[in-house]
Each structure stands twice: as structure tokens, then as C-alpha cells.
């Protein structure tokens, strides 16, 4: 899967705020344990990853909510996956091409 990484302070601060849809398969936040969906216009799937990009858990998050905190989370991947897809990959390592 190809994902964009939010690297700079500005990219991390803005994230998906104000966008009508995602422009990639996902947005990756390294060294991040929780996110919010304030000022967002659509529901996203939050995927909680450990230091090896293994999926620990997931959460469907509508606008104006704050994600839960999952023990062991080192990175967050924001996607538009359906819950069924997220359920299937819990416990697996995600192979990502980060740009």
C-alpha cells in the first residue's frame, strides 16, 4: 500500500482537516499514539501500529472525535478502510511504501 507520511509540524497539524476525501491510501503519523478528527468532513479508520508496523487495533472515527489510546502504539495510520478490512489485518505487519 502507498501512504503519505505527515513529517513536518504543519503536515502533522493539518492532517486531513478540511479535506473532502483522502488523496492516497493512507496518512501515516510516526511517533504518535492518538489523533483527533476535529474540522474533518468524513469518517476515517484509525489503525494503531507498533514499532514494527504490526497492527495492534483499529477504530472507526467520525468527525469531531478523539481516538482511543492503545497500549504499545508507536504510529498511527489514517485510512478510509471499511471495518471488515481493518478487522482482517489485526496482528499482521503492514507493508507500506511511504512517500
N, CA, C and O atoms as CSV, one atom per row, in Angstrom:
chain,resi,resn,atom,element,x,y,z
A,1,UNK,N,N,0.829,-1.172,0.000
A,1,UNK,CA,C,0.000,0.000,0.000
A,1,UNK,C,C,0.874,1.236,0.000
A,1,UNK,O,O,1.945,1.238,0.608
A,2,UNK,N,N,0.441,2.268,-0.662
A,2,UNK,CA,C,1.182,3.522,-0.747
A,2,UNK,C,C,0.517,4.535,0.184
A,2,UNK,O,O,-0.678,4.811,0.072
A,3,UNK,N,N,1.313,5.084,1.105
A,3,UNK,CA,C,0.792,6.068,2.053
A,3,UNK,C,C,1.679,7.307,2.053
A,3,UNK,O,O,2.863,7.245,1.724
A,4,UNK,N,N,1.083,8.426,2.428
A,4,UNK,CA,C,1.847,9.646,2.624
A,4,UNK,C,C,2.184,9.736,4.098
A,4,UNK,O,O,1.385,9.360,4.955
A,5,UNK,N,N,3.379,10.240,4.383
A,5,UNK,CA,C,3.769,10.429,5.776
A,5,UNK,C,C,3.697,11.903,6.121
A,5,UNK,O,O,4.239,12.748,5.408
A,6,UNK,N,N,3.028,12.202,7.218
A,6,UNK,CA,C,2.983,13.572,7.722
A,6,UNK,C,C,4.266,13.780,8.516
A,6,UNK,O,O,4.383,13.312,9.649
A,7,UNK,N,N,5.234,14.486,7.919
A,7,UNK,CA,C,6.556,14.626,8.535
A,7,UNK,C,C,6.736,15.954,9.261
A,7,UNK,O,O,7.187,15.973,10.406
A,8,UNK,N,N,6.396,17.046,8.621
A,8,UNK,CA,C,6.639,18.354,9.217
A,8,UNK,C,C,5.573,18.695,10.256
A,8,UNK,O,O,4.514,18.069,10.300
A,9,UNK,N,N,5.856,19.669,11.070
A,9,UNK,CA,C,4.888,20.119,12.073
A,9,UNK,C,C,3.586,20.518,11.381
A,9,UNK,O,O,2.505,20.151,11.840
A,10,UNK,N,N,3.681,21.258,10.292
A,10,UNK,CA,C,2.489,21.731,9.578
A,10,UNK,C,C,1.684,20.550,9.018
A,10,UNK,O,O,0.461,20.518,9.153
A,11,UNK,N,N,2.359,19.587,8.394
A,11,UNK,CA,C,1.664,18.420,7.849
A,11,UNK,C,C,0.967,17.632,8.955
A,11,UNK,O,O,-0.152,17.154,8.769
A,12,UNK,N,N,1.615,17.498,10.085
A,12,UNK,CA,C,1.030,16.771,11.210
A,12,UNK,C,C,-0.132,17.553,11.818
A,12,UNK,O,O,-1.139,16.967,12.214
A,13,UNK,N,N,0.010,18.869,11.890
A,13,UNK,CA,C,-1.035,19.704,12.464
A,13,UNK,C,C,-2.292,19.694,11.589
A,13,UNK,O,O,-3.403,19.537,12.096
A,14,UNK,N,N,-2.117,19.861,10.293
A,14,UNK,CA,C,-3.253,19.939,9.363
A,14,UNK,C,C,-3.846,18.561,9.083
A,14,UNK,O,O,-5.067,18.403,9.096
A,15,UNK,N,N,-3.003,17.566,8.830
A,15,UNK,CA,C,-3.503,16.224,8.547
A,15,UNK,C,C,-4.561,16.225,7.453
A,15,UNK,O,O,-4.293,16.646,6.327
A,16,UNK,N,N,-5.756,15.759,7.777
A,16,UNK,CA,C,-6.853,15.698,6.807
A,16,UNK,C,C,-7.918,16.767,7.063
A,16,UNK,O,O,-8.998,16.721,6.476
A,17,UNK,N,N,-7.618,17.715,7.928
A,17,UNK,CA,C,-8.601,18.759,8.242
A,17,UNK,C,C,-9.009,19.525,6.995
A,17,UNK,O,O,-8.159,19.948,6.211
A,18,UNK,N,N,-10.299,19.700,6.816
A,18,UNK,CA,C,-10.833,20.493,5.715
A,18,UNK,C,C,-10.910,19.777,4.382
A,18,UNK,O,O,-11.520,20.297,3.447
A,19,UNK,N,N,-10.315,18.602,4.263
A,19,UNK,CA,C,-10.351,17.864,3.001
A,19,UNK,C,C,-11.690,17.144,2.856
A,19,UNK,O,O,-12.328,16.792,3.849
A,20,UNK,N,N,-12.109,16.930,1.607
A,20,UNK,CA,C,-13.370,16.242,1.331
A,20,UNK,C,C,-13.178,14.739,1.185
A,20,UNK,O,O,-14.129,13.968,1.315
A,21,UNK,N,N,-11.937,14.325,0.913
A,21,UNK,CA,C,-11.605,12.908,0.765
A,21,UNK,C,C,-10.107,12.727,0.902
A,21,UNK,O,O,-9.350,13.698,0.898
A,22,UNK,N,N,-9.684,11.476,1.025
A,22,UNK,CA,C,-8.250,11.183,1.095
A,22,UNK,C,C,-7.690,11.120,-0.318
A,22,UNK,O,O,-8.350,10.624,-1.232
A,23,UNK,N,N,-6.473,11.623,-0.495
A,23,UNK,CA,C,-5.823,11.610,-1.807
A,23,UNK,C,C,-4.858,10.447,-1.968
A,23,UNK,O,O,-4.202,10.328,-3.003
A,24,UNK,N,N,-4.764,9.587,-0.958
A,24,UNK,CA,C,-3.883,8.421,-1.015
A,24,UNK,C,C,-4.550,7.299,-0.231
A,24,UNK,O,O,-5.651,7.472,0.292
A,25,UNK,N,N,-3.893,6.164,-0.150
A,25,UNK,CA,C,-4.454,5.040,0.604
A,25,UNK,C,C,-4.403,5.267,2.102
A,25,UNK,O,O,-5.127,4.621,2.859
A,26,UNK,N,N,-3.547,6.184,2.531
A,26,UNK,CA,C,-3.458,6.443,3.956
A,26,UNK,C,C,-2.524,7.593,4.272
A,26,UNK,O,O,-1.744,8.032,3.427
A,27,UNK,N,N,-2.616,8.074,5.502
A,27,UNK,CA,C,-1.743,9.122,6.003
A,27,UNK,C,C,-1.108,8.592,7.283
A,27,UNK,O,O,-1.808,8.241,8.232
A,28,UNK,N,N,0.221,8.536,7.303
A,28,UNK,CA,C,0.970,7.931,8.395
A,28,UNK,C,C,1.547,8.991,9.328
A,28,UNK,O,O,2.165,9.960,8.888
A,29,UNK,N,N,1.332,8.789,10.616
A,29,UNK,CA,C,1.895,9.649,11.656
A,29,UNK,C,C,2.849,8.800,12.487
A,29,UNK,O,O,2.410,7.979,13.293
A,30,UNK,N,N,4.155,8.992,12.294
A,30,UNK,CA,C,5.156,8.266,13.081
A,30,UNK,C,C,5.248,8.904,14.470
A,30,UNK,O,O,5.026,10.106,14.622
A,31,UNK,N,N,5.575,8.100,15.472
A,31,UNK,CA,C,5.736,8.569,16.847
A,31,UNK,C,C,4.502,9.339,17.327
A,31,UNK,O,O,4.592,10.469,17.808
A,32,UNK,N,N,3.365,8.692,17.178
A,32,UNK,CA,C,2.087,9.294,17.537
A,32,UNK,C,C,1.193,8.189,18.099
A,32,UNK,O,O,1.098,7.112,17.510
A,33,UNK,N,N,0.547,8.443,19.218
A,33,UNK,CA,C,-0.265,7.407,19.853
A,33,UNK,C,C,-1.763,7.662,19.769
A,33,UNK,O,O,-2.556,6.755,20.020
A,34,UNK,N,N,-2.170,8.899,19.414
A,34,UNK,CA,C,-3.596,9.221,19.322
A,34,UNK,C,C,-3.782,10.388,18.354
A,34,UNK,O,O,-2.870,11.189,18.147
A,35,UNK,N,N,-4.970,10.472,17.766
A,35,UNK,CA,C,-5.296,11.554,16.831
A,35,UNK,C,C,-6.716,12.042,17.106
A,35,UNK,O,O,-7.451,11.440,17.888
A,36,UNK,N,N,-7.088,13.138,16.454
A,36,UNK,CA,C,-8.457,13.651,16.541
A,36,UNK,C,C,-8.978,13.890,15.129
A,36,UNK,O,O,-8.210,13.928,14.168
A,37,UNK,N,N,-10.284,14.049,15.018
A,37,UNK,CA,C,-10.887,14.320,13.715
A,37,UNK,C,C,-11.635,15.661,13.718
A,37,UNK,O,O,-12.612,15.838,12.990
A,38,UNK,N,N,-11.166,16.595,14.541
A,38,UNK,CA,C,-11.765,17.927,14.551
A,38,UNK,C,C,-11.558,18.592,13.191
A,38,UNK,O,O,-10.489,18.464,12.593
A,39,UNK,N,N,-12.555,19.287,12.713
A,39,UNK,CA,C,-12.549,20.005,11.434
A,39,UNK,C,C,-12.478,19.080,10.227
A,39,UNK,O,O,-12.205,19.532,9.115
A,40,UNK,N,N,-12.721,17.790,10.436
A,40,UNK,CA,C,-12.739,16.849,9.310
A,40,UNK,C,C,-14.162,16.699,8.806
A,40,UNK,O,O,-15.124,16.928,9.539
A,41,UNK,N,N,-14.286,16.307,7.529
A,41,UNK,CA,C,-15.588,16.231,6.884
A,41,UNK,C,C,-16.044,14.807,6.605
A,41,UNK,O,O,-17.118,14.603,6.039
A,42,UNK,N,N,-15.238,13.813,6.998
A,42,UNK,CA,C,-15.610,12.428,6.719
A,42,UNK,C,C,-15.039,11.506,7.796
A,42,UNK,O,O,-14.094,11.856,8.503
A,43,UNK,N,N,-15.628,10.340,7.899
A,43,UNK,CA,C,-15.200,9.324,8.859
A,43,UNK,C,C,-13.958,8.621,8.328
A,43,UNK,O,O,-13.844,8.357,7.131
A,44,UNK,N,N,-13.028,8.320,9.230
A,44,UNK,CA,C,-11.816,7.600,8.845
A,44,UNK,C,C,-11.636,6.381,9.739
A,44,UNK,O,O,-12.272,6.253,10.786
A,45,UNK,N,N,-10.764,5.502,9.305
A,45,UNK,CA,C,-10.376,4.341,10.092
A,45,UNK,C,C,-8.969,4.606,10.608
A,45,UNK,O,O,-8.049,4.845,9.826
A,46,UNK,N,N,-8.806,4.562,11.915
A,46,UNK,CA,C,-7.506,4.747,12.550
A,46,UNK,C,C,-6.915,3.369,12.801
A,46,UNK,O,O,-7.564,2.512,13.399
A,47,UNK,N,N,-5.681,3.153,12.343
A,47,UNK,CA,C,-5.003,1.876,12.551
A,47,UNK,C,C,-3.818,2.142,13.475
A,47,UNK,O,O,-2.950,2.962,13.175
A,48,UNK,N,N,-3.798,1.441,14.592
A,48,UNK,CA,C,-2.758,1.604,15.605
A,48,UNK,C,C,-1.647,0.598,15.328
A,48,UNK,O,O,-1.895,-0.607,15.280
A,49,UNK,N,N,-0.416,1.094,15.144
A,49,UNK,CA,C,0.728,0.263,14.779
A,49,UNK,C,C,1.789,0.277,15.870
A,49,UNK,O,O,1.959,1.273,16.572
A,50,UNK,N,N,2.510,-0.854,16.005
A,50,UNK,CA,C,3.647,-0.877,16.924
A,50,UNK,C,C,4.899,-0.412,16.186
A,50,UNK,O,O,4.808,0.058,15.052
A,51,UNK,N,N,6.064,-0.538,16.816
A,51,UNK,CA,C,7.313,-0.043,16.209
A,51,UNK,C,C,7.711,-0.787,14.941
A,51,UNK,O,O,8.534,-0.295,14.169
A,52,UNK,N,N,7.133,-1.975,14.716
A,52,UNK,CA,C,7.430,-2.764,13.517
A,52,UNK,C,C,6.305,-2.720,12.489
A,52,UNK,O,O,6.273,-3.535,11.567
A,53,UNK,N,N,5.391,-1.780,12.642
A,53,UNK,CA,C,4.222,-1.611,11.769
A,53,UNK,C,C,3.242,-2.778,11.844
A,53,UNK,O,O,2.501,-3.042,10.897
A,54,UNK,N,N,3.248,-3.469,12.973
A,54,UNK,CA,C,2.263,-4.526,13.220
A,54,UNK,C,C,0.977,-3.866,13.717
A,54,UNK,O,O,1.020,-2.987,14.577
A,55,UNK,N,N,-0.159,-4.288,13.178
A,55,UNK,CA,C,-1.449,-3.711,13.548
A,55,UNK,C,C,-1.868,-4.227,14.925
A,55,UNK,O,O,-2.059,-5.427,15.121
A,56,UNK,N,N,-2.007,-3.302,15.870
A,56,UNK,CA,C,-2.426,-3.643,17.223
A,56,UNK,C,C,-3.946,-3.605,17.361
A,56,UNK,O,O,-4.538,-4.452,18.030
A,57,UNK,N,N,-4.565,-2.624,16.727
A,57,UNK,CA,C,-6.010,-2.423,16.832
A,57,UNK,C,C,-6.426,-1.396,15.785
A,57,UNK,O,O,-5.589,-0.873,15.048
A,58,UNK,N,N,-7.702,-1.118,15.726
A,58,UNK,CA,C,-8.235,-0.115,14.810
A,58,UNK,C,C,-9.436,0.551,15.461
A,58,UNK,O,O,-9.967,0.060,16.458
A,59,UNK,N,N,-9.859,1.675,14.890
A,59,UNK,CA,C,-11.039,2.373,15.373
A,59,UNK,C,C,-11.631,3.178,14.224
A,59,UNK,O,O,-10.905,3.860,13.500
A,60,UNK,N,N,-12.934,3.100,14.058
A,60,UNK,CA,C,-13.632,3.954,13.102
A,60,UNK,C,C,-13.946,5.256,13.833
A,60,UNK,O,O,-14.547,5.249,14.907
A,61,UNK,N,N,-13.531,6.367,13.238
A,61,UNK,CA,C,-13.629,7.646,13.936
A,61,UNK,C,C,-14.345,8.685,13.073
A,61,UNK,O,O,-13.804,9.123,12.058
A,62,UNK,N,N,-15.571,9.086,13.471
A,62,UNK,CA,C,-16.288,10.130,12.737
A,62,UNK,C,C,-15.703,11.508,13.074
A,62,UNK,O,O,-14.886,11.632,13.986
A,63,UNK,N,N,-16.125,12.541,12.334
A,63,UNK,CA,C,-15.647,13.906,12.626
A,63,UNK,C,C,-15.932,14.321,14.074
A,63,UNK,O,O,-16.923,13.914,14.681
A,64,UNK,N,N,-15.035,15.138,14.592
A,64,UNK,CA,C,-15.142,15.746,15.914
A,64,UNK,C,C,-15.014,14.750,17.065
A,64,UNK,O,O,-15.679,14.890,18.092
A,65,UNK,N,N,-14.166,13.755,16.890
A,65,UNK,CA,C,-13.911,12.777,17.947
A,65,UNK,C,C,-12.408,12.662,18.189
A,65,UNK,O,O,-11.603,13.093,17.363
A,66,UNK,N,N,-12.039,12.081,19.321
A,66,UNK,CA,C,-10.636,11.811,19.667
A,66,UNK,C,C,-10.473,10.304,19.746
A,66,UNK,O,O,-11.326,9.609,20.298
A,67,UNK,N,N,-9.384,9.804,19.198
A,67,UNK,CA,C,-9.164,8.358,19.191
A,67,UNK,C,C,-8.867,7.838,20.592
A,67,UNK,O,O,-8.460,8.572,21.492
A,68,UNK,N,N,-9.089,6.549,20.728
A,68,UNK,CA,C,-8.698,5.887,21.970
A,68,UNK,C,C,-7.183,5.775,21.999
A,68,UNK,O,O,-6.514,6.085,21.012
A,69,UNK,N,N,-6.651,5.341,23.104
A,69,UNK,CA,C,-5.219,5.094,23.220
A,69,UNK,C,C,-5.031,3.592,23.400
A,69,UNK,O,O,-5.622,2.979,24.289
A,70,UNK,N,N,-4.199,3.015,22.542
A,70,UNK,CA,C,-3.936,1.575,22.579
A,70,UNK,C,C,-2.510,1.365,23.064
A,70,UNK,O,O,-1.563,1.914,22.501
A,71,UNK,N,N,-2.368,0.570,24.107
A,71,UNK,CA,C,-1.047,0.310,24.677
A,71,UNK,C,C,-0.106,-0.273,23.628
A,71,UNK,O,O,-0.473,-1.196,22.901
A,72,UNK,N,N,1.105,0.267,23.552
A,72,UNK,CA,C,2.114,-0.219,22.616
A,72,UNK,C,C,2.125,0.511,21.283
A,72,UNK,O,O,2.979,0.241,20.438
A,73,UNK,N,N,1.184,1.434,21.081
A,73,UNK,CA,C,1.120,2.164,19.806
A,73,UNK,C,C,2.315,3.095,19.657
A,73,UNK,O,O,2.626,3.873,20.559
A,74,UNK,N,N,2.978,3.008,18.512
A,74,UNK,CA,C,4.092,3.902,18.181
A,74,UNK,C,C,3.746,4.792,16.991
A,74,UNK,O,O,4.273,5.897,16.864
A,75,UNK,N,N,2.853,4.307,16.115
A,75,UNK,CA,C,2.496,5.037,14.906
A,75,UNK,C,C,0.994,4.902,14.664
A,75,UNK,O,O,0.363,3.941,15.103
A,76,UNK,N,N,0.438,5.884,13.957
A,76,UNK,CA,C,-0.981,5.875,13.592
A,76,UNK,C,C,-1.076,5.967,12.070
A,76,UNK,O,O,-0.383,6.764,11.437
A,77,UNK,N,N,-1.944,5.140,11.499
A,77,UNK,CA,C,-2.242,5.195,10.070
A,77,UNK,C,C,-3.706,5.558,9.916
A,77,UNK,O,O,-4.583,4.847,10.408
A,78,UNK,N,N,-3.976,6.668,9.232
A,78,UNK,CA,C,-5.346,7.076,8.951
A,78,UNK,C,C,-5.701,6.576,7.555
A,78,UNK,O,O,-4.973,6.833,6.597
A,79,UNK,N,N,-6.822,5.859,7.440
A,79,UNK,CA,C,-7.259,5.308,6.152
A,79,UNK,C,C,-8.759,5.501,5.989
A,79,UNK,O,O,-9.430,6.002,6.891
A,80,UNK,N,N,-9.276,5.104,4.845
A,80,UNK,CA,C,-10.718,5.081,4.625
A,80,UNK,C,C,-11.200,3.638,4.509
A,80,UNK,O,O,-12.216,3.371,3.868
A,81,UNK,N,N,-10.476,2.712,5.123
A,81,UNK,CA,C,-10.865,1.312,5.085
A,81,UNK,C,C,-12.211,1.101,5.751
A,81,UNK,O,O,-12.616,1.858,6.634
A,82,UNK,N,N,-12.884,0.072,5.314
A,82,UNK,CA,C,-14.107,-0.370,5.982
A,82,UNK,C,C,-13.695,-1.215,7.185
A,82,UNK,O,O,-12.596,-1.769,7.217
A,83,UNK,N,N,-14.571,-1.307,8.156
A,83,UNK,CA,C,-14.273,-2.043,9.383
A,83,UNK,C,C,-13.878,-3.489,9.110
A,83,UNK,O,O,-13.016,-4.033,9.800
A,84,UNK,N,N,-14.498,-4.117,8.112
A,84,UNK,CA,C,-14.192,-5.517,7.793
A,84,UNK,C,C,-12.732,-5.690,7.402
A,84,UNK,O,O,-12.085,-6.651,7.818
A,85,UNK,N,N,-12.211,-4.764,6.605
A,85,UNK,CA,C,-10.813,-4.853,6.175
A,85,UNK,C,C,-9.874,-4.663,7.370
A,85,UNK,O,O,-8.882,-5.380,7.508
A,86,UNK,N,N,-10.190,-3.707,8.219
A,86,UNK,CA,C,-9.346,-3.451,9.387
A,86,UNK,C,C,-9.322,-4.663,10.318
A,86,UNK,O,O,-8.269,-5.013,10.852
A,87,UNK,N,N,-10.462,-5.297,10.513
A,87,UNK,CA,C,-10.532,-6.482,11.380
A,87,UNK,C,C,-9.602,-7.586,10.886
A,87,UNK,O,O,-8.954,-8.270,11.678
A,88,UNK,N,N,-9.546,-7.746,9.558
A,88,UNK,CA,C,-8.757,-8.823,8.954
A,88,UNK,C,C,-7.258,-8.684,9.189
A,88,UNK,O,O,-6.541,-9.685,9.195
A,89,UNK,N,N,-6.774,-7.463,9.381
A,89,UNK,CA,C,-5.318,-7.272,9.446
A,89,UNK,C,C,-4.780,-7.095,10.864
A,89,UNK,O,O,-3.573,-6.927,11.039
A,90,UNK,N,N,-5.644,-7.129,11.878
A,90,UNK,CA,C,-5.152,-7.022,13.263
A,90,UNK,C,C,-4.182,-8.176,13.518
A,90,UNK,O,O,-4.502,-9.339,13.271
A,91,UNK,N,N,-3.007,-7.839,14.010
A,91,UNK,CA,C,-1.963,-8.833,14.288
A,91,UNK,C,C,-0.984,-9.010,13.150
A,91,UNK,O,O,0.028,-9.692,13.312
A,92,UNK,N,N,-1.259,-8.413,11.999
A,92,UNK,CA,C,-0.361,-8.538,10.838
A,92,UNK,C,C,0.518,-7.292,10.706
A,92,UNK,O,O,0.167,-6.214,11.185
A,93,UNK,N,N,1.653,-7.460,10.056
A,93,UNK,CA,C,2.541,-6.349,9.751
A,93,UNK,C,C,2.112,-5.771,8.406
A,93,UNK,O,O,1.955,-6.505,7.431
A,94,UNK,N,N,1.922,-4.456,8.358
A,94,UNK,CA,C,1.525,-3.791,7.122
A,94,UNK,C,C,2.763,-3.453,6.309
A,94,UNK,O,O,3.712,-2.865,6.829
A,95,UNK,N,N,2.756,-3.818,5.061
A,95,UNK,CA,C,3.833,-3.438,4.143
A,95,UNK,C,C,3.427,-2.140,3.475
A,95,UNK,O,O,2.446,-2.107,2.731
A,96,UNK,N,N,4.164,-1.073,3.726
A,96,UNK,CA,C,3.818,0.258,3.209
A,96,UNK,C,C,4.944,0.827,2.385
A,96,UNK,O,O,6.119,0.659,2.709
A,97,UNK,N,N,4.576,1.497,1.323
A,97,UNK,CA,C,5.509,2.333,0.569
A,97,UNK,C,C,5.193,3.754,0.983
A,97,UNK,O,O,4.144,4.293,0.631
A,98,UNK,N,N,6.102,4.362,1.731
A,98,UNK,CA,C,5.853,5.680,2.296
A,98,UNK,C,C,6.461,6.754,1.400
A,98,UNK,O,O,7.625,6.676,1.007
A,99,UNK,N,N,5.645,7.756,1.088
A,99,UNK,CA,C,6.138,8.875,0.274
A,99,UNK,C,C,5.828,10.184,0.945
A,99,UNK,O,O,6.163,11.244,0.416
